[in-house]
Amino acid sequence: MDISIFGLGYVGAVSLACLARDGHRVIGVDIDQAKLDLIAAGKTPVVEEGMVELMRDVVASGRVSVTRDTRSAIMRSGLSLVCVGTPSAANGSQDQSAMLRLAESIGSALRDKPGAHVIVFRSTIVPGTVEDTLRPLLEKYSGRQEGIEFHVCFQPEFLREGTSIRDYDRPPFTIAGANAQAPRDALRALFGHLPCEFHETSIRAAEMVKYCCNNFHALKITFANETARLCEALNVDPFAVMDLVCKDRQLNISPAYLKPGFAFGGSCLPKDLRATLHLAKMRDVELPMQGAILASNRSHVDHAIAKVIATGKRRIGMIGLSFKTGTDDLRESPLVLLAEHFLGKGLALSIYDPEVQLSKLLGANLRFIERHVPHIGSLIQDDIAAVIAQSDVLVVGLDGAPIADALVEHVREDQVVLDLVNLPVRASLRGRYQGLCW
Ligand SMILES: NC(=O)c1ccc[n+]([C@@H]2O[C@H](COP(=O)([O-])OP(=O)(O)OC[C@H]3O[C@@H](n4cnc5c(N)ncnc54)[C@H](O)[C@@H]3O)[C@@H](O)[C@H]2O)c1
């Protein structure tokens, strides 16, 4: 394939060398003449393991050329990778100036280009940038229509500096963010041979995945370091602790607890987090990230409350009250917080939860619900159809096929369903359905 690569920093230079190694003809484009001169001489513009030898070999092969001229690079290639920098601006926003200037000049070059062209954005860019900013710029400057005369797509880059050639060859996965088959096929032709899963998604989701991965990595490092500081103060070996934490592939290093849903609660997580924070405070250990978890969790409850209040409806039906499906434990259940709030606002409330039978509640569980929702007995009903019938808004916090079936069977056209647990009912309930976060 004839490929042009815009931006020859860590991502662009490594991609150029690896794609040329794999037999493609690659044109490197940068505004920095020093980088172009280095590559033309068979030298690497970035310090990376293996790059000295690889760049020497691929330049010697004759498959690499460099230029400052966008137009010539576009004319001589069928696909472009855009890898220019997207640094932080002073206020923390993303400085997209290099990207915007480049989109204008690629657009102008496309004006006269015969045949189709695929532009693959690889720089990390905030979600929506390709569709809302770059595509319109390309269309304006080219006078051509995206999706017909050229294509855009987004493929996040996951290489890490220091191991970038190895990461290029063994990425965690390939994400093809595209809205049409032609760019998906082009990405598969370029990267489909890599030993990893190839996933197709929307452009916006692909842009977001990159941020999500980086933020998750930052979160993991911070969690390990906060834990280590607390361990140090407690005279516990942090490596022994984190090594064991990582050995749990069921709940810790796994997809568990990583599905968007409702706030956490129950008899363990909130109290143990509070005890950890107290322990840290007693020993003057700062845990800013873990210290923010309960507040973040509370915002999720507030978000659900705001969604219900925004409907303007006054008869609320809650499907579920315990802190998760399959238990009658009400302690610190975020659904109890919701119920408490709705009653405080003077809304009419009815509740269905097949696991919660007041006559069987005991001890701390009973005391918790009596303190938070004193007249709970008069609100709980054992017939889900009756709760649905009496409500204008249904807040669904219980999972499972019987709940989904009852909703599909009984929900009326004039009702709103706020789904906190991602039931597979979105399509059946159409306009009446709201997920918590969309
Ligand atoms: N460095 C990494 O490990 C890494 C990993 C994944 C993703 N990313 C993302 O990839 C993008 C590039 O990162 P990088 O570290 O390679 O950046 P970099 O700063 O090392 O290189 C960017 C290059 O773009 C060039 N450039 C700027 N404007 C240009 C233009 N109009 N035309 C051609 N070239 C132009 C610059 O001269 C520079 O050589 C960023 O968005 C970054 O967030 C980086």
The ligand as an SDF file (V2000), in Angstrom:
LIG
                    3D

 44 48  0  0  0  0  0  0  0  0999 V2000
    4.1140    9.1350   22.5170 N   0  0  0  0  0  0  0  0  0  0  0  0
    3.3530    8.0840   22.7770 C   0  0  0  0  0  0  0  0  0  0  0  0
    3.7760    7.1140   23.4100 O   0  0  0  0  0  0  0  0  0  0  0  0
    1.9340    8.0280   22.2830 C   0  0  0  0  0  0  0  0  0  0  0  0
    1.2150    6.8410   22.3610 C   0  0  0  0  0  0  0  0  0  0  0  0
   -0.0820    6.8170   21.8760 C   0  0  0  0  0  0  0  0  0  0  0  0
   -0.6580    7.9550   21.3420 C   0  0  0  0  0  0  0  0  0  0  0  0
    0.0580    9.1170   21.3010 N   0  0  0  0  0  0  0  0  0  0  0  0
   -0.5700   10.2810   20.6970 C   0  0  0  0  0  0  0  0  0  0  0  0
   -0.0950   10.3770   19.3660 O   0  0  0  0  0  0  0  0  0  0  0  0
    0.0780   11.7380   18.9880 C   0  0  0  0  0  0  0  0  0  0  0  0
    1.5220   11.9890   18.6000 C   0  0  0  0  0  0  0  0  0  0  0  0
    2.3200   11.7260   19.7320 O   0  0  0  0  0  0  0  0  0  0  0  0
    3.9200   11.7790   19.6160 P   0  0  0  0  0  0  0  0  0  0  0  0
    4.4430   11.4720   20.9720 O   0  0  0  0  0  0  0  0  0  0  0  0
    4.3580   10.9700   18.4550 O   0  0  0  0  0  0  0  0  0  0  0  0
    4.1000   13.3410   19.2930 O   0  0  0  0  0  0  0  0  0  0  0  0
    5.4570   14.1500   19.0090 P   0  0  0  0  0  0  0  0  0  0  0  0
    5.2870   15.4690   19.6640 O   0  0  0  0  0  0  0  0  0  0  0  0
    6.6330   13.3080   19.3730 O   0  0  0  0  0  0  0  0  0  0  0  0
    5.4540   14.3250   17.4390 O   0  0  0  0  0  0  0  0  0  0  0  0
    4.5120   15.0750   16.7580 C   0  0  0  0  0  0  0  0  0  0  0  0
    5.1280   15.4620   15.4090 C   0  0  0  0  0  0  0  0  0  0  0  0
    4.1310   16.1270   14.6340 O   0  0  0  0  0  0  0  0  0  0  0  0
    4.8130   17.0900   13.8540 C   0  0  0  0  0  0  0  0  0  0  0  0
    3.8650   18.0570   13.2740 N   0  0  0  0  0  0  0  0  0  0  0  0
    3.2290   19.0860   13.8720 C   0  0  0  0  0  0  0  0  0  0  0  0
    2.4410   19.7290   12.9650 N   0  0  0  0  0  0  0  0  0  0  0  0
    2.5740   19.0630   11.7940 C   0  0  0  0  0  0  0  0  0  0  0  0
    2.0240   19.2350   10.4990 C   0  0  0  0  0  0  0  0  0  0  0  0
    1.1510   20.2240   10.2360 N   0  0  0  0  0  0  0  0  0  0  0  0
    2.3690   18.3770    9.5310 N   0  0  0  0  0  0  0  0  0  0  0  0
    3.2450   17.3760    9.7850 C   0  0  0  0  0  0  0  0  0  0  0  0
    3.8030   17.1700   10.9910 N   0  0  0  0  0  0  0  0  0  0  0  0
    3.4820   18.0040   11.9850 C   0  0  0  0  0  0  0  0  0  0  0  0
    5.8020   17.6940   14.8320 C   0  0  0  0  0  0  0  0  0  0  0  0
    6.8270   18.4140   14.1780 O   0  0  0  0  0  0  0  0  0  0  0  0
    6.2990   16.4280   15.5280 C   0  0  0  0  0  0  0  0  0  0  0  0
    7.4300   15.8760   14.8620 O   0  0  0  0  0  0  0  0  0  0  0  0
   -0.3930   12.5500   20.1910 C   0  0  0  0  0  0  0  0  0  0  0  0
   -1.7480   12.8720   20.0270 O   0  0  0  0  0  0  0  0  0  0  0  0
   -0.2240   11.6010   21.3520 C   0  0  0  0  0  0  0  0  0  0  0  0
   -1.1130   11.9150   22.4190 O   0  0  0  0  0  0  0  0  0  0  0  0
    1.3470    9.1730   21.7360 C   0  0  0  0  0  0  0  0  0  0  0  0
  1  2  1  0
  2  3  2  0
  2  4  1  0
  4  5  1  0
  4 44  2  0
  5  6  2  0
  6  7  1  0
  7  8  2  0
  8  9  1  0
  8 44  1  0
  9 10  1  0
  9 42  1  0
 10 11  1  0
 11 12  1  0
 11 40  1  0
 12 13  1  0
 13 14  1  0
 14 15  2  0
 14 16  1  0
 14 17  1  0
 17 18  1  0
 18 19  2  0
 18 20  1  0
 18 21  1  0
 21 22  1  0
 22 23  1  0
 23 24  1  0
 23 38  1  0
 24 25  1  0
 25 26  1  0
 25 36  1  0
 26 27  1  0
 26 35  1  0
 27 28  2  0
 28 29  1  0
 29 30  1  0
 29 35  2  0
 30 31  1  0
 30 32  2  0
 32 33  1  0
 33 34  2  0
 34 35  1  0
 36 37  1  0
 36 38  1  0
 38 39  1  0
 40 41  1  0
 40 42  1  0
 42 43  1  0
M  CHG  2   8   1  16  -1
M  END
$$$$
